Amino acid sequence: MDLQIEKHQKAIRILELIKCLNYRIASHERWSDKFNCSGFNTSHYENRITIDTKIKERLQNYYNNNFKI
């Protein structure tokens, strides 16, 4: 019984991380668009978007392979 609860808690934490990464990606996209219009260098935001997207994809694959019914 405890093992099943721990598995559900881990699945919930992974889903929360995916949700957090969605917010981070959206935030970086907004700042990138805002600064791009102003002529500032936006490579930092573009790099963060790429990295966060890869992390999110790995978490989604892990969730789909281990927890999804």
Beta strands, then each sheet from edge to edge (+ up, - down):
end
